[in-house]
Amino acid sequence: MDRASRHEPWLVASSLKREEDMFKDECTLFQTQFGPGNVLVSFVHAQSGFNVVMRPPEDSHAYNLCLDQAPPTNFSFIDLISRRGTRLPRYVTFQGSNNRYLVPRLTNPRPMFFDSETTNNRSTGFDIEHTKSGEIRVKPMRSNGIMGAVPDSTQWQVVLLLNPRPNDPTILFEVYNHSYYKNGIRLRCNGVNRRPFCRSSNGALILSHNSTGETSSNCLRINPVAQQGTRRVTIESFRHPWESRYSIIFRAAVVHNTTNAEREHLFIDPDIPMETHFTFRNSFYNHEGPSAKFHGRIPFVTTSSQLEFPDVARTVDSEWQKSQLTVVNRRYEATLILPANTSVEVRLIYKRVQYEIPFSYQQFDTLPFGGNVTQHLQDGYIYILHTADVEHSTHYYPNRTVHDISPLGVETLPGSGIFVHELECPKNQDEVETDEPNQEYDAQADMGPDDGLDQEADAPADIERDASDEVTQEV
């Protein structure tokens, strides 16, 4: 590719894999260069040597790799005290909230996106240099340039600086802690109105218009990457889960006990903080439609708390029944005991945004894949059916809330698109009550390992005794 076409290669995050090979074009490593006092940092692509600089004002939200002599964008540390626990290595990669990595694309015009598939090579790697003043420089390992900001612009690009000025504010960046996550940081460019760079709604890497406000989109998560003794990290730009919405529809088999109630287990992803609040809404449906609605709220403040849940089979003024909240395999498990033929809609309130998870129940005398429901419950397993079609969020994947503990089999119901998962639930004699027709099954289940063998061992003796009697009678 000629020099003209490579003059302003844009950084586009389009790789799902990390590439640390500095000799490959798809390298995701960027070299960081630090100014005096390790306060300012600039980025240079490790493979091409291009500096990351800001684009002209007409492309105010773009960042690219550039061979121009313009100074690269720089970030500096704002709070050196809070920065003590955030020591950036020499080489870093940037991962966006879409789980892709930054990689320069030699196409023009394309802004820098978090869309790379790899961070294992030089194309998306960054080399970080700490300055004595506490700032850092970021240099892409693909180029000999350094990351900097074009004056009067909001773009971030790589410029070729063979002899950059050590104290150039456009190539020095400040690093300060992010309150959303303890391992999150923000980079703020000293040369462009001291604004931090963030991830825009379309995935592009831009400078934030709010220099003081703190949002999850401008938070970076640093993950170390070890290669040949060099100091490299993966810098991941991510959004907080409450910035997206998702919906999952579950269908659960009705499990009966003597109280004619359903038993359902809701598994919450362990990444959700303990202070998350959940709102549950129940609707008891009859032939005339919903007759009552209830609302409950549970603060997940400890690993063992009580979940208040209404009995929807009663009147509006009914008493609340409690279900124990326990931890199973690092998952928060809320057991909901509901009447049969009940439609339940569960809304997860995460901060100020709701995640809607509607639950709908179907009554089964026997499970669709065989076996009695009560009998399987006695075995210590509960069967949960959920639809295969799940709406995935761009930034937060709801399938992580569907957890299979010791799955013994998965079966697809014909023509329904419903998966059947067999989940292990804790055995509790106080909670699990069996019906009379299953007493015979319980007796077999309670047989010891040697009981059946003893009966089989006695069988040959009985046969020989009967045979001897027949011979005696004939004689």
PETA-V171620 format. One record per pair of residues at least 6 apart in sequence whose C-alpha atoms are under 8 Angstrom apart, sorted by the first residue. I is the first residue (numbers start at 0). J is the second residue. D is the distance in whole Angstrom. If there is no record, write none. Layout:
I_J_D, I_J_D
//
This chain:
4_105_7, 4_106_8, 5_105_6, 6_65_6, 6_66_6, 6_67_8, 7_63_7, 7_64_6, 7_65_5, 7_66_7, 7_105_7, 7_107_7, 8_63_6, 8_64_5, 8_65_6, 8_103_6, 8_104_6, 8_105_4, 8_106_6, 8_107_6, 9_62_7, 9_63_4, 9_64_6, 9_65_8, 9_103_5, 9_104_5, 9_105_6, 9_106_6, 9_107_6, 9_108_7, 9_109_5, 9_110_6, 9_111_6, 9_156_8, 10_62_7, 10_63_5, 10_64_6, 10_101_7, 10_102_5, 10_103_4, 10_104_5, 10_109_7, 10_110_6, 10_111_4, 10_112_7, 10_156_8, 11_101_6, 11_102_5, 11_103_5, 11_104_6, 11_109_7, 11_110_6, 11_111_4, 11_112_4, 11_113_7, 11_114_6, 11_115_7, 12_95_8, 12_99_6, 12_100_5, 12_101_4, 12_102_5, 12_103_7, 12_111_6, 12_112_4, 12_113_4, 12_114_3, 12_115_4, 12_116_8, 13_99_6, 13_100_7, 13_101_7, 13_102_7, 13_112_7, 13_113_7, 13_114_3, 13_115_3, 13_116_6, 14_99_6, 14_100_6, 14_101_7, 14_102_7, 14_114_5, 14_115_2, 14_116_2, 14_117_5, 14_118_8, 15_98_7, 15_99_5, 15_100_6, 15_114_7, 15_115_5, 15_116_2, 15_117_5, 16_99_7, 16_100_7, 16_115_7, 16_116_3, 16_117_3, 16_118_6, 16_119_7, 17_26_8, 17_27_6, 17_100_7, 17_115_8, 17_116_6, 17_117_3, 17_118_2, 17_119_4, 17_120_7, 17_123_8, 18_25_7, 18_26_5, 18_27_5, 18_28_7, 18_117_5, 18_118_4, 18_119_2, 18_120_3, 18_121_7, 18_122_7, 18_123_7, 18_124_8, 19_26_6, 19_27_6, 19_28_6, 19_118_6, 19_119_3, 19_120_3, 19_121_5, 19_122_8, 19_123_8, 19_124_7, 19_226_8, 20_26_6, 20_119_6, 20_120_3, 20_121_5, 21_28_7, 21_45_6, 21_46_5, 21_120_5, 21_121_3, 21_122_7, 21_140_7, 21_141_6, 22_46_6, 22_120_7, 22_121_6, 23_46_7, 23_120_6, 23_121_6, 23_122_7, 24_46_7, 24_47_8, 24_120_8, 24_121_7, 24_122_5, 24_141_8, 25_102_6, 25_103_8, 25_117_7, 25_120_6, 25_121_7, 25_122_5, 25_123_7, 26_45_8, 26_46_6, 26_102_7, 26_117_7, 26_118_6, 26_119_6, 26_120_3, 26_121_3, 26_122_3, 26_123_5, 26_124_6, 26_141_7, 27_44_8, 27_92_6, 27_93_8, 27_100_7, 27_101_6, 27_102_5, 27_115_8, 27_117_6, 27_118_4, 27_119_6, 27_120_5, 27_121_5, 27_122_4, 27_123_2, 27_124_4, 27_125_8, 28_44_6, 28_45_6, 28_46_8, 28_90_6, 28_91_6, 28_92_5, 28_118_6, 28_119_7, 28_120_6, 28_121_4, 28_122_6, 28_123_4, 28_124_1, 28_125_4, 28_126_7, 28_139_6, 28_140_6, 28_141_7, 29_42_6, 29_43_5, 29_44_4, 29_45_5, 29_90_6, 29_91_6, 29_92_6, 29_121_7, 29_122_7, 29_123_6, 29_124_3, 29_125_2, 29_126_5, 29_127_8, 29_137_7, 29_138_5, 29_139_3, 29_140_4, 29_141_7, 30_42_6, 30_43_5, 30_44_6, 30_45_6, 30_89_6, 30_90_5, 30_91_7, 30_124_6, 30_125_3, 30_126_2, 30_127_5, 30_128_8, 30_137_5, 30_138_4, 30_139_4, 30_140_5, 30_145_8, 31_40_6, 31_41_6, 31_42_5, 31_43_6, 31_89_6, 31_90_6, 31_91_7, 31_125_5, 31_126_3, 31_127_2, 31_128_5, 31_129_8, 31_135_7, 31_136_5, 31_137_3, 31_138_4, 31_139_7, 31_145_8, 32_40_5, 32_41_5, 32_42_7, 32_43_8, 32_89_8, 32_126_6, 32_127_5, 32_128_3, 32_129_7, 32_130_8, 32_135_6, 32_136_4, 32_137_5, 32_138_6, 32_145_7, 33_39_5, 33_40_4, 33_41_7, 33_127_7, 33_128_4, 33_129_4, 33_130_4, 33_134_6, 33_135_4, 33_136_4, 33_137_7, 33_171_7, 34_40_6, 34_128_7, 34_129_6, 34_130_4, 34_131_7, 34_132_7, 34_134_6, 34_135_6, 34_136_6, 34_165_5, 34_166_6, 34_171_7, 35_129_8, 35_130_4, 35_131_4, 35_132_5, 35_133_7, 35_134_7, 35_165_7, 35_166_7, 36_129_7, 36_130_4, 36_131_2, 36_132_2, 36_133_5, 36_134_6, 37_128_7, 37_129_4, 37_130_2, 37_131_4, 37_132_5, 37_133_4, 37_134_4, 37_135_5, 38_74_8, 38_75_5, 38_76_5, 38_129_7, 38_130_5, 38_131_6, 38_132_4, 38_133_3, 38_134_1, 38_135_5, 38_171_7, 38_172_7, 38_173_6, 38_174_8, 39_73_6, 39_74_5, 39_75_4, 39_76_7, 39_129_7, 39_130_6, 39_132_7, 39_133_7, 39_134_3, 39_135_4, 39_136_5, 39_166_8, 39_168_7, 39_170_7, 39_171_3, 39_172_4, 39_173_6, 40_73_5, 40_74_5, 40_75_6, 40_127_7, 40_128_6, 40_129_7, 40_130_7, 40_134_5, 40_135_3, 40_136_2, 40_137_5, 40_170_6, 40_171_4, 40_172_5, 40_173_7, 41_51_8, 41_71_6, 41_72_6, 41_73_5, 41_74_7, 41_127_7, 41_128_8, 41_135_6, 41_136_3, 41_137_3, 41_138_5, 41_145_5, 41_146_4, 41_147_6, 41_170_5, 41_171_6, 41_172_7, 42_50_6, 42_51_6, 42_71_8, 42_72_8, 42_73_8, 42_125_6, 42_126_6, 42_127_7, 42_136_6, 42_137_3, 42_138_3, 42_139_5, 42_144_8, 42_145_5, 42_146_4, 42_147_7, 42_157_7, 42_170_8, 43_49_6, 43_50_4, 43_51_6, 43_125_6, 43_126_7, 43_137_6, 43_138_2, 43_139_3, 43_140_6, 43_141_7, 43_142_6, 43_143_6, 43_144_5, 43_145_4, 43_146_5, 43_157_6, 43_158_8, 44_50_6, 44_51_7, 44_64_8, 44_121_7, 44_122_6, 44_123_7, 44_124_6, 44_125_6, 44_126_8, 44_138_6, 44_139_2, 44_140_4, 44_141_4, 44_142_5, 44_143_7, 44_144_7, 44_145_7, 44_157_8, 45_121_5, 45_122_6, 45_123_7, 45_124_6, 45_125_6, 45_126_7, 45_138_7, 45_139_4, 45_140_1, 45_141_3, 45_142_5, 45_143_7, 46_120_8, 46_121_4, 46_122_5, 46_139_7, 46_140_5, 46_141_2, 46_142_5, 47_121_8, 47_122_7, 47_139_8, 47_140_7, 47_141_3, 47_142_3, 47_143_7, 48_138_8, 48_139_6, 48_140_6, 48_141_4, 48_142_1, 48_143_3, 48_144_5, 48_145_8, 48_159_7, 49_64_5, 49_65_6, 49_66_6, 49_138_8, 49_139_6, 49_141_6, 49_142_4, 49_143_5, 49_144_4, 49_145_6, 49_146_8, 49_157_5, 49_158_6, 49_159_6, 50_64_5, 50_65_6, 50_66_7, 50_71_6, 50_138_6, 50_139_6, 50_142_7, 50_143_7, 50_144_4, 50_145_4, 50_146_4, 50_147_7, 50_156_6, 50_157_3, 50_158_4, 50_159_5, 50_160_7, 51_62_7, 51_63_6, 51_64_5, 51_65_7, 51_71_6, 51_72_6, 51_138_7, 51_139_7, 51_144_7, 51_145_6, 51_146_3, 51_147_5, 51_148_8, 51_155_6, 51_156_3, 51_157_2, 51_158_6, 52_62_6, 52_63_6, 52_64_7, 52_65_7, 52_69_7, 52_70_7, 52_71_4, 52_72_5, 52_145_8, 52_146_5, 52_147_4, 52_148_5, 52_149_6, 52_154_7, 52_155_4, 52_156_2, 52_157_4, 52_158_5, 53_59_8, 53_61_7, 53_62_5, 53_63_7, 53_71_7, 53_72_7, 53_147_6, 53_148_4, 53_149_4, 53_150_8, 53_152_6, 53_153_6, 53_154_4, 53_155_3, 53_156_4, 53_157_7, 54_60_8, 54_61_6, 54_62_6, 54_63_7, 54_148_8, 54_149_6, 54_152_7, 54_153_7, 54_154_5, 54_155_6, 54_156_6, 55_149_7, 55_152_6, 55_154_7, 56_151_7, 56_152_5, 56_153_7, 56_154_8, 58_154_7, 59_152_6, 59_153_5, 59_154_5, 60_110_8, 60_153_6, 60_154_5, 60_203_8, 60_204_7, 60_205_5, 60_206_7, 61_109_8, 61_110_5, 61_111_6, 61_153_7, 61_154_5, 61_155_6, 61_156_8, 61_203_7, 61_204_7, 61_205_6, 62_110_5, 62_111_5, 62_154_5, 62_155_4, 62_156_4, 62_157_8, 62_204_7, 62_205_7, 63_103_7, 63_109_8, 63_110_6, 63_111_6, 63_154_8, 63_155_6, 63_156_4, 63_157_6, 64_103_7, 64_146_8, 64_156_5, 64_157_4, 64_158_6, 65_144_8, 65_156_6, 65_157_5, 65_158_5, 65_159_7, 66_144_7, 66_157_7, 66_158_5, 66_159_5, 67_158_5, 67_159_6, 68_158_6, 68_159_5, 68_160_6, 69_147_8, 69_149_7, 69_158_6, 69_159_7, 69_160_8, 70_145_8, 70_146_8, 70_147_5, 70_148_7, 70_149_7, 70_158_6, 70_159_8, 70_160_7, 70_163_7, 70_167_8, 70_169_6, 70_170_6, 71_144_8, 71_145_5, 71_146_4, 71_147_2, 71_148_5, 71_149_7, 71_155_8, 71_156_7, 71_157_6, 71_158_5, 71_159_8, 71_160_8, 71_169_6, 71_170_5, 72_145_8, 72_146_5, 72_147_2, 72_148_3, 72_149_7, 72_155_6, 72_156_7, 72_157_7, 72_168_8, 72_169_4, 72_170_4, 72_171_7, 72_172_8, 72_188_7, 72_190_7, 73_135_7, 73_136_6, 73_137_7, 73_146_7, 73_147_5, 73_148_7, 73_167_8, 73_168_6, 73_169_5, 73_170_3, 73_171_3, 73_172_4, 73_173_8, 73_187_8, 73_188_5, 73_189_6, 73_190_7, 74_134_7, 74_135_6, 74_136_7, 74_168_8, 74_169_8, 74_170_6, 74_171_4, 74_172_1, 74_173_4, 74_174_7, 74_186_6, 74_187_5, 74_188_4, 74_189_6, 75_133_7, 75_134_4, 75_135_6, 75_171_5, 75_172_3, 75_173_2, 75_174_6, 75_186_7, 75_187_6, 75_188_6, 75_189_6, 76_82_7, 76_133_6, 76_134_5, 76_135_7, 76_172_6, 76_173_3, 76_174_4, 76_175_6, 76_186_8, 76_187_8, 77_173_5, 77_174_6, 77_175_6, 78_174_7, 78_175_6, 78_176_8, 79_133_7, 79_175_8, 81_175_7, 81_176_6, 82_174_7, 82_175_6, 82_176_7, 85_184_8, 87_127_7, 87_129_8, 87_230_8, 87_231_8, 87_232_7, 88_126_8, 88_127_6, 88_128_8, 88_223_8, 88_229_8, 88_230_4, 88_231_5, 88_232_6, 89_125_7, 89_126_5, 89_127_4, 89_128_6, 89_229_6, 89_230_4, 89_231_5, 89_232_8, 90_124_6, 90_125_5, 90_126_4, 90_127_6, 90_140_8, 90_229_7, 90_230_5, 90_231_3, 90_232_6, 91_124_5, 91_125_4, 91_126_6, 91_127_7, 91_223_8, 91_224_7, 91_230_8, 91_231_4, 91_232_4, 91_233_5, 91_234_6, 92_100_7, 92_101_7, 92_118_6, 92_123_6, 92_124_5, 92_125_6, 92_231_7, 92_232_6, 92_233_4, 92_234_5, 92_235_8, 93_100_6, 93_101_6, 93_113_7, 93_123_7, 93_124_8, 93_233_5, 93_234_4, 93_235_5, 93_236_7, 94_100_4, 94_101_6, 94_113_6, 94_114_8, 94_115_8, 94_233_7, 94_234_6, 94_235_4, 94_236_6, 94_237_8, 95_101_8, 95_112_8, 95_113_4, 95_114_7, 95_198_7, 95_202_8, 95_235_5, 95_236_4, 95_237_6, 96_113_7, 96_235_7, 96_236_5, 96_237_4, 96_238_6, 96_394_6, 97_113_7, 97_114_7, 97_202_8, 97_237_7, 97_393_6, 97_394_6, 98_113_8, 98_114_7, 98_235_8, 99_113_5, 99_114_4, 99_115_5, 99_116_6, 99_117_8, 100_113_5, 100_114_5, 100_115_4, 100_116_6, 100_117_6, 100_118_6, 100_123_7, 101_111_7, 101_112_6, 101_113_5, 101_114_6, 101_115_5, 101_123_5, 102_111_8, 102_114_8, 102_115_6, 102_122_6, 102_123_4, 103_111_7, 103_122_6, 103_123_7, 110_203_6, 110_204_8, 111_203_5, 111_204_6, 112_202_5, 112_203_4, 112_204_6, 113_202_6, 113_203_7, 113_204_7, 114_202_8, 115_123_8, 117_123_8, 118_124_7, 118_233_8, 121_139_8, 121_140_5, 121_141_5, 122_139_8, 122_140_7, 122_141_5, 123_139_7, 123_140_8, 123_141_8, 124_139_6, 124_140_6, 124_141_7, 125_137_6, 125_138_5, 125_139_4, 125_140_5, 125_231_8, 126_137_6, 126_138_5, 126_139_6, 126_140_6, 126_231_7, 127_135_6, 127_136_6, 127_137_5, 127_138_6, 127_231_8, 128_135_5, 128_136_5, 128_137_7, 129_135_4, 129_136_7, 130_136_8, 133_173_8, 134_171_6, 134_172_6, 134_173_5, 134_174_7, 135_171_6, 135_172_6, 135_173_7, 135_174_8, 136_145_8, 136_146_7, 136_170_6, 136_171_5, 136_172_7, 137_145_6, 137_146_6, 137_170_8, 138_144_6, 138_145_4, 138_146_6, 138_157_8, 139_145_7, 139_146_7, 139_157_8, 142_159_8, 143_159_6, 143_160_7, 143_161_7, 144_157_6, 144_158_5, 144_159_4, 144_160_5, 144_161_7, 145_157_5, 145_158_6, 145_159_6, 145_160_6, 145_170_7, 146_155_7, 146_156_6, 146_157_4, 146_158_6, 146_170_6, 147_155_6, 147_156_6, 147_157_6, 147_158_7, 147_169_5, 147_170_4, 147_171_7, 148_154_6, 148_155_5, 148_156_6, 148_169_5, 148_170_7, 148_188_8, 148_190_7, 148_191_7, 149_155_7, 149_156_8, 149_169_7, 149_191_8, 150_169_8, 150_190_7, 150_191_6, 151_191_7, 152_191_7, 153_191_7, 153_205_7, 153_206_5, 153_207_8, 154_205_6, 154_206_7, 155_204_8, 155_205_7, 155_206_8, 167_190_8, 168_188_7, 168_189_5, 168_190_5, 169_188_7, 169_189_6, 169_190_4, 169_191_7, 170_188_8, 170_189_8, 170_190_7, 171_188_6, 171_189_6, 171_190_8, 172_186_6, 172_187_5, 172_188_5, 172_189_6, 173_185_8, 173_186_5, 173_187_5, 173_188_6, 173_189_7, 174_184_6, 174_185_6, 174_186_5, 174_187_7, 175_184_5, 175_185_5, 175_186_7, 176_182_8, 176_183_6, 176_184_4, 176_185_6, 177_183_5, 177_184_5, 177_185_6, 177_213_8, 177_218_6, 179_215_7, 179_218_8, 182_220_6, 182_221_7, 183_218_6, 183_219_5, 183_220_5, 183_221_7, 184_218_6, 184_219_5, 184_220_6, 184_221_8, 185_195_7, 185_196_8, 185_217_6, 185_218_5, 185_219_6, 186_195_5, 186_196_6, 187_193_6, 187_194_5, 187_195_4, 187_196_6, 188_194_6, 188_195_6, 188_196_8, 192_210_8, 193_210_7, 194_206_6, 194_207_6, 194_208_7, 194_209_7, 194_210_4, 194_211_8, 195_206_6, 195_207_6, 195_210_6, 195_217_7, 196_204_7, 196_205_5, 196_206_4, 196_207_5, 196_217_6, 197_204_6, 197_205_5, 197_206_6, 197_207_6, 197_216_6, 197_217_4, 197_218_7, 197_236_8, 198_204_5, 198_205_6, 198_216_5, 198_217_6, 198_236_7, 198_237_8, 199_205_6, 199_216_7, 207_217_8, 215_237_7, 215_238_5, 215_239_6, 216_236_7, 216_237_6, 216_238_5, 216_239_8, 217_236_7, 217_237_8, 218_236_6, 218_237_6, 218_238_8, 219_234_6, 219_235_5, 219_236_4, 219_237_7, 220_233_8, 220_234_5, 220_235_5, 220_236_6, 220_237_7, 221_232_6, 221_233_5, 221_234_4, 221_235_6, 222_232_5, 222_233_5, 222_234_6, 222_235_8, 223_230_8, 223_231_6, 223_232_4, 223_233_6, 224_230_7, 224_231_5, 224_232_5, 224_233_6, 225_231_6, 225_232_8, 237_394_8, 238_394_7, 239_394_8, 240_394_7, 240_395_6, 241_349_6, 241_350_7, 241_351_7, 241_352_6, 241_353_8, 242_352_7, 243_352_8, 243_392_7, 243_393_8, 243_394_7, 243_395_7, 244_352_8, 244_353_7, 244_354_5, 244_355_8, 244_392_7, 245_354_6, 245_355_6, 245_356_8, 245_390_6, 245_391_6, 245_392_6, 245_397_7, 246_354_7, 246_355_5, 246_356_5, 246_357_7, 246_389_7, 246_390_6, 246_397_8, 247_355_7, 247_356_5, 247_357_7, 247_389_6, 247_390_7, 247_397_7, 248_356_6, 248_357_5, 248_358_6, 248_359_7, 248_385_6, 248_386_6, 248_389_7, 249_356_8, 249_357_7, 249_358_5, 249_359_6, 249_383_8, 249_384_6, 249_385_4, 249_386_6, 250_358_6, 250_359_5, 250_360_5, 250_361_7, 250_383_7, 250_384_5, 250_385_5, 250_386_7, 251_263_7, 251_358_8, 251_359_7, 251_360_5, 251_361_6, 251_382_7, 251_383_5, 251_384_5, 251_385_7, 252_360_6, 252_361_6, 252_362_6, 252_363_6, 252_366_7, 252_382_6, 252_383_6, 252_384_7, 253_261_5, 253_262_7, 253_339_7, 253_360_7, 253_361_6, 253_362_5, 253_363_6, 253_372_8, 254_260_7, 254_261_5, 254_262_6, 254_363_8, 254_372_6, 254_373_7, 254_376_8, 254_381_8, 255_261_6, 255_262_8, 255_339_8, 255_372_7, 255_373_7, 256_373_7, 256_431_7, 256_432_6, 256_433_6, 256_434_7, 257_432_6, 257_433_7, 257_434_7, 259_338_6, 259_339_7, 260_336_6, 260_337_5, 260_338_4, 260_339_5, 261_335_8, 261_336_5, 261_337_5, 261_338_6, 261_339_6, 262_334_7, 262_335_6, 262_336_5, 262_337_6, 263_334_6, 263_335_5, 263_336_7, 263_337_8, 263_383_8, 264_332_6, 264_333_6, 264_334_5, 264_335_6, 265_331_8, 265_332_6, 265_333_5, 265_334_7, 265_335_8, 266_330_6, 266_331_6, 266_332_5, 266_333_7, 266_400_6, 266_401_6, 266_402_6, 267_330_6, 267_331_5, 267_332_7, 267_400_5, 267_401_8, 268_330_6, 268_331_7, 268_399_6, 268_400_5, 269_329_6, 269_330_5, 269_331_7, 273_298_8, 273_299_5, 273_300_5, 273_301_7, 274_298_6, 274_299_5, 274_300_5, 275_298_6, 275_299_6, 275_300_8, 275_348_7, 275_349_6, 275_350_7, 276_296_7, 276_297_6, 276_298_5, 276_299_6, 276_347_7, 276_348_6, 276_349_6, 276_350_7, 277_296_6, 277_297_5, 277_298_7, 277_346_7, 277_347_4, 277_348_5, 277_349_7, 278_294_7, 278_295_6, 278_296_5, 278_297_7, 278_345_7, 278_346_5, 278_347_6, 278_348_6, 279_293_8, 279_294_6, 279_295_5, 279_296_6, 279_308_8, 279_344_7, 279_345_5, 279_346_5, 279_347_7, 280_292_7, 280_293_5, 280_294_5, 280_295_7, 280_343_7, 280_344_5, 280_345_6, 280_346_7, 281_291_8, 281_292_5, 281_293_5, 281_294_7, 281_309_8, 281_311_7, 281_342_7, 281_343_5, 281_344_6, 281_345_8, 282_289_6, 282_290_7, 282_291_6, 282_292_5, 282_293_7, 282_311_7, 282_341_7, 282_342_6, 282_343_6, 282_344_7, 283_289_6, 283_290_6, 283_291_6, 283_292_7, 283_311_6, 283_312_7, 283_340_8, 283_341_5, 283_342_6, 283_343_8, 284_290_6, 284_340_7, 284_341_6, 284_342_7, 291_311_7, 291_314_7, 291_315_7, 292_311_8, 292_315_8, 293_309_7, 293_311_7, 293_315_8, 294_309_8, 295_307_7, 295_308_6, 295_309_7, 296_307_7, 297_305_8, 297_306_6, 297_307_7, 302_324_7, 302_325_6, 302_326_6, 302_331_7, 303_323_8, 303_324_6, 303_325_5, 303_326_7, 304_323_7, 304_324_5, 304_325_8, 305_321_6, 305_322_6, 305_323_5, 305_324_6, 306_321_6, 306_322_5, 306_323_6, 306_324_6, 306_333_7, 307_319_6, 307_320_6, 307_321_5, 307_322_7, 308_319_6, 308_320_6, 308_321_6, 308_322_7, 308_335_7, 309_317_7, 309_318_7, 309_319_5, 309_320_6, 310_317_7, 310_318_7, 310_319_6, 310_320_6, 310_337_7, 310_338_7, 311_337_7, 311_338_7, 311_341_8, 312_338_6, 322_333_7, 322_334_6, 322_335_6, 322_336_7, 323_333_7, 323_334_7, 324_331_7, 324_332_6, 324_333_5, 324_334_7, 325_331_6, 325_332_5, 325_333_7, 326_332_6, 328_404_8, 339_362_7, 340_360_7, 340_361_7, 340_362_7, 341_359_7, 341_360_6, 342_358_6, 342_359_5, 342_360_6, 343_357_6, 343_358_5, 343_359_6, 343_360_8, 344_355_8, 344_356_6, 344_357_4, 344_358_5, 344_359_7, 345_355_6, 345_356_5, 345_357_5, 345_358_7, 346_353_6, 346_354_6, 346_355_5, 346_356_6, 346_357_7, 347_353_6, 347_354_5, 347_355_6, 347_356_7, 348_354_6, 363_372_8, 364_371_7, 364_372_7, 365_371_5, 365_372_6, 366_372_6, 367_412_8, 368_410_8, 373_433_7, 373_434_8, 373_437_8, 374_437_7, 374_440_8, 375_381_7, 376_431_8, 377_426_8, 377_431_7, 377_433_7, 379_423_6, 379_424_6, 379_425_6, 379_426_6, 380_421_7, 380_422_6, 380_423_5, 380_424_5, 381_421_6, 381_422_5, 381_423_6, 381_424_6, 382_419_7, 382_420_6, 382_421_5, 382_422_6, 383_419_6, 383_420_6, 383_421_7, 383_422_7, 384_417_6, 384_418_6, 384_419_5, 384_420_6, 385_417_6, 385_418_6, 385_419_7, 386_416_6, 386_417_4, 386_418_6, 387_416_6, 387_417_5, 387_418_6, 388_416_8, 389_397_8, 389_398_7, 390_397_8, 391_397_6, 391_398_8, 403_420_7, 403_421_7, 403_422_6, 404_422_5, 404_423_6, 405_421_8, 405_422_6, 405_423_6, 406_420_7, 406_421_5, 406_422_6, 406_423_7, 407_420_8, 407_421_6, 407_422_8, 408_419_8, 408_420_7, 408_421_6, 409_418_7, 409_419_5, 409_420_5, 409_421_7, 410_418_6, 410_419_5, 410_420_7, 411_417_6, 411_418_5, 411_419_6, 412_418_7, 412_419_8
//
